[in-house]
Amino acid sequence: MIDFFQQQRVNGWKTFFVIIQSIVLLGIIGYGIDRMAFHNQFPVMTIVAISIAIINSLISYYYGDKLVLASVSARPPDLSDFKEQQLVNVVQEMSIAAGIKAPEVYVMEEASPNAFATGRDANHASVCVTTGLLDSMNREELQGVIAHELGHIRNRDILTMTVIAAITGAIVLLSEWARRSMFYSGSYSGRARRSDKSSSSSGLLLLAILIITIIAPLIARLMALAVSRAREYMADAASAEFTRNPLALASALGKISTHYDKVVDRASVGTAHLFISDPRNSKLNNSESTFAEMFSTHPPIEKRIAILKHMAGVE
């Protein structure tokens, strides 16, 4: 039996270390900009970069869910609509099964069947589903999907992924700024031509900073992808636990994978990992190659379905 409470603690520490790493990475990038553009004067960009990391982390912690919901134009459910009323009922039922407070419920106008959860903890969480999901799922399948999202909430990995998404954006922004500062700073070109020992050391330092600014976004992205793949399997297991019916989610995933519209138009690179299935329909996510394991945002749906069927004793 998976210890979900231990998983909560692990995700809490992951979030903490992600924030610390982001402060260090952005601080190094800021320092690189100071060395390249401001000639070791007062470390303006170092302070700015660290401040951005701290502010960004606070905003993503307290308001990240609101920003995500706004980005997909999510709305409260229409209780006069049978399917949306059923959605609210299912969320309440599955919340009782999960032993957590019922999250706020949202709906987004989108033909592609998909869903995601966001927030910082069980007391400040939201679940959003597409109208396409409501149209294509029966009640049991809807229960499986909602239970999956509640698994994310109970495990607190929604906080980790929200923070990572915000931090990745900041790292990419400042890395691009650093590269432009290096390539367009005439002062750097002049200093690079000096042959004295001090200039040589400075050149090596700037080379190291350049390498960091190039690989930092990649590191941040890989970090997000690794957490994302692991969390999907954990949430699938949670769905099986809450519903006592692994085949419900397996059937739902099967419908999602064969639906005519697999692309969620409003999903961005920064929010894609939050969805139950890849909303951008990347072919990489359907592969089990080593490259796909490193760069895909979701594990292959076929593999997830096979695991769920194995849980149910169906081969």
C-alpha positions, 0 to 999 in steps of 0.5 A, a space after each residue: 500500500 502506498 503511503 500517501 501521507 509520506 508522499 505529502 511530506 515528500 512533495 512539501 520538501 520538493 516544493 521547498 527545494 525547488 524554491 531554493 534552487 530557483 533562487 540560487 539559479 536566478 541569483 547566478 544568472 543575475 550575477 552573470 548579467 552584472 558581470 557582463 553589462 555592469 562591470 562588477 559595479 553594484 549587483 543590481 541584476 543579482 538583487 533583481 533576479 533574487 527578488 523576482 525568484 522570491 516574489 514569483 514563488 510567493 505569487 505562485 503559492 498564494 495566487 497560482 491557482 487563480 492565475 491558472 484558472 484565469 488563463 483557461 477562462 474557467 467558469 463556475 458550473 451552471 447548476 441548472 445544467 444536469 451534467 454540471 450539477 452531476 459534476 458538483 455531486 461527484 466532486 463532493 462524493 469523491 472528496 468524502 472518499 478521499 477524506 479531504 475538503 471538497 475543492 471549488 469546481 470549475 468548467 472550461 468551454 472546450 471540446 477536448 475531454 480533459 481535467 486538471 487540479 490546481 491550488 496549494 493544499 486541500 483547503 485551497 484547491 480547485 478542480 476544472 474539467 472541460 465541457 468535452 469531458 462532461 459530454 463524453 464520460 458516464 458517471 463512473 468514468 467521471 468519478 475516476 477522473 475526479 478521483 484522479 484529480 483529488 489524488 493530486 490534491 491530497 498528495 499536495 503535488 499540485 503545489 509543487 507543479 504550480 511553483 515549478 511552472 512559475 519558476 520555469 518561466 522566470 528562469 527562461 526570461 532571465 536566461 534570455 536576458 543574460 544571453 542578450 547582455 553577453 552578445 550585445 555588450 560591447 564591453 564584454 567583447 573588449 574585455 575578452 580580447 585582453 590577455 592579462 591573467 585577470 582578464 583570463 579568469 574573468 573570461 572563464 567565469 563569464 564562460 561558466 555563467 554563459 553555460 549556466 544561462 543556457 542549461 538553467 531552463 533545461 534543468 528547470 524543465 526536466 525537473 518539472 517533467 520528472 515530477 509530472 510523470 511520477 505524479 500521474 502514476 500516483 494520482 492514478 493509484 489514488 483514483 483506484 483507491 477512492 473509487 475502488 474501481 480502477 477500470 473506471 479511470 482506465 475507461 475514461 483514459 481510453 475515451 480521452 486517448 481516442 477522442 477526435 479532439 485531443 488538443 486543449 486550445 487554451 493550454 500553454 506549455 506552462 500549464 500542460 503538465 497540470 492536465 490528466 492527459 497531455 492537452 497539446 497532444 505531443 507525440 512524444 508522450 506516446 513513446 516509451 523511449 529514453 528520450 521520451 522518458 526525459 522530455 515528455 510531460 505525461 506517461 503514455 496513456 496505454 501504459 497507465 491503462 495497462 497498470 489500472 487493468 492490472 490493479 483490477 485483475 484484468 490482463 
